[in-house]
């Protein structure tokens, strides 16, 4: 029997159970739960090993007695094989018949339409219109590249406003003369 002091010693083993409620019944219930958990884990481990194709390295549990492997006679295997082939042949025959039925009504209902033909005059009109559109596109593109880009007109800045104030302060005669000079008109 394990004492409480041993469960909580400095050996590194600890439980999540409180110290004061460890009595014989609780420990017995905990042991049963842990053993059930271990049995589930062992079952999962053995199933995973079986899926991997590796054999358990542990000996089989004493509770599990291995069943003797059942052997089937060659005649029984042959009968099963023939019956399986017969079932698959019937399955494939039904699928082929269903596919054939699905094709027949679709083919009968669908009538072929005559292929549409375009007259030579219509083809010529379409090609001329296309050439005209491309020529216009290229012309506009060349104009855009050839034309120098003009800077956008800016609103007068602080320096321009200050200059306008100075001119206005000198008098109306000076403002008119400077405006005329700016336009290129003789004084």
C-alpha positions in Angstrom: 0.0 0.0 0.0 1.3 3.5 -0.9 1.3 6.1 1.8 0.4 9.7 1.2 3.9 10.8 2.1 5.3 8.6 -0.6 2.9 10.0 -3.2 4.0 13.5 -2.5 7.7 13.0 -1.9 10.5 14.7 -3.7 10.8 11.7 -6.1 9.2 13.7 -8.9 5.9 11.8 -8.8 2.9 14.0 -8.0 -0.8 13.7 -8.2 -3.5 16.2 -8.7 -5.4 14.8 -5.7 -5.6 16.8 -2.5 -3.6 15.5 0.4 -6.3 15.5 3.1 -8.9 13.3 1.2 -6.7 10.3 0.4 -8.3 7.4 1.9 -8.4 3.7 0.9 -11.7 4.0 -1.1 -10.5 6.9 -3.2 -7.2 5.3 -3.9 -8.9 2.1 -5.0 -11.2 4.0 -7.3 -8.3 5.9 -8.7 -6.4 2.7 -9.3 -9.4 1.2 -11.1 -9.6 4.3 -13.3 -5.9 4.2 -14.2 -6.0 0.5 -15.0 -9.0 1.1 -17.3 -7.1 3.9 -19.0 -4.1 1.7 -19.4 -6.2 -1.0 -21.0 -7.6 1.5 -23.5 -4.2 2.8 -24.3 -2.8 -0.7 -24.7 -5.7 -1.5 -27.1 -5.0 1.7 -29.1 -1.3 0.9 -29.2 -1.9 -2.7 -30.4 -4.3 -1.5 -33.1 -1.8 1.1 -34.3 0.9 -1.5 -34.5 -1.4 -3.9 -36.4 -2.1 -1.1 -38.9 1.6 -0.4 -39.2 2.3 -4.1 -39.8 4.6 -4.4 -36.8 4.0 -7.0 -34.2 3.7 -6.2 -30.5 7.0 -6.5 -28.6 5.1 -7.3 -25.5 3.7 -10.8 -24.9 -0.1 -11.1 -25.4 -2.1 -10.5 -22.3 -3.1 -13.6 -20.3 -6.8 -12.7 -20.6 -6.6 -12.9 -24.4 -6.2 -16.4 -25.7 -5.2 -16.4 -29.3 -7.7 -17.9 -31.7 -6.4 -20.6 -34.0 -6.2 -19.3 -37.6 -9.1 -20.6 -39.7 -8.1 -22.3 -42.9 -10.2 -22.4 -46.0 -10.0 -25.1 -48.5 -9.0 -24.4 -52.1 -12.5 -25.4 -53.3 -14.1 -22.9 -51.0 -11.7 -20.1 -52.1 -12.5 -21.0 -55.7 -16.3 -20.8 -55.1 -15.9 -17.5 -53.4 -13.8 -16.2 -56.3 -16.3 -17.3 -58.9 -19.2 -15.8 -57.0 -17.3 -12.5 -56.6 -16.5 -12.3 -60.3 -20.2 -13.1 -61.1 -21.4 -10.2 -58.9 -18.9 -7.7 -60.4 -19.8 -8.8 -64.0 -23.5 -8.2 -63.1 -22.6 -4.8 -61.6 -20.7 -3.7 -64.7 -23.4 -4.9 -67.0 -26.0 -2.8 -65.2 -23.7 0.2 -65.3 -23.2 -0.2 -69.0 -26.9 -0.5 -69.6 -27.7 2.6 -67.6 -25.0 4.6 -69.4 -26.4 3.4 -72.8 -29.9 4.4 -71.8 -28.7 7.8 -70.7 -26.9 8.4 -74.0 -29.8 7.3 -76.3 -32.4 9.9 -75.3 -29.8 12.7 -75.3 -28.7 11.8 -78.8 -32.3 11.5 -80.1 -33.4 14.8 -78.6 -30.4 16.8 -79.8 -30.8 17.8 -83.5 -27.7 19.0 -85.2 -27.9 22.7 -86.3 -26.5 23.8 -89.5 -23.2 25.6 -89.2 -23.5 29.3 -89.5 -21.6 30.9 -92.3 -20.7 34.6 -92.7 -20.8 36.3 -96.0 -17.6 37.7 -97.5 -19.1 41.2 -97.4 -19.8 40.9 -93.6 -16.3 39.7 -93.0 -14.9 42.6 -94.9 -17.0 45.1 -93.0 -15.8 43.6 -89.6 -12.2 43.7 -90.6 -12.4 47.3 -92.0 -14.0 48.5 -88.7 -11.4 46.7 -86.7 -8.6 48.3 -88.7 -10.2 51.7 -88.3 -10.4 51.3 -84.5 -6.8 50.3 -84.3 -5.6 53.1 -86.5 -7.5 55.6 -84.2 -6.0 54.0 -81.1 -2.5 54.3 -82.5 -3.0 57.9 -83.7 -4.1 59.0 -80.2 -1.2 57.2 -78.6 1.3 58.9 -80.9 -0.3 62.3 -80.2 -0.1 61.7 -76.5 3.6 60.8 -76.7 4.5 63.7 -79.1 2.7 66.5 -77.2 4.9 68.0 -74.4 3.3 67.7 -71.1 2.2 71.1 -69.8 2.5 71.6 -66.1 -0.8 72.1 -64.4 -1.7 75.6 -63.5 -1.0 76.2 -59.8 -2.8 78.6 -57.5 -0.7 81.6 -56.7 1.6 80.9 -53.9 2.8 83.2 -51.1 5.5 84.8 -53.2 3.1 85.7 -56.0 0.6 87.2 -53.5 3.3 89.3 -52.0 4.4 90.6 -55.4 0.8 91.5 -56.3 0.5 93.5 -53.0 3.7 95.4 -53.7 2.5 96.4 -57.2 -0.8 97.5 -55.9 0.9 99.6 -53.2 2.9 101.5 -55.8 -0.2 102.8 -57.4 -2.6 102.0 -60.3 -0.2 103.5 -63.0 2.6 101.1 -62.1 0.2 98.1 -62.0 -1.0 98.9 -65.5 2.5 99.4 -66.8 3.7 96.1 -65.3 0.7 94.2 -66.7 1.4 95.6 -70.1 5.0 94.6 -70.0 4.1 91.1 -68.9 1.8 90.8 -71.9 4.4 92.0 -74.2 2.7 95.2 -75.2 4.8 98.3 -75.8 4.6 101.1 -73.2 
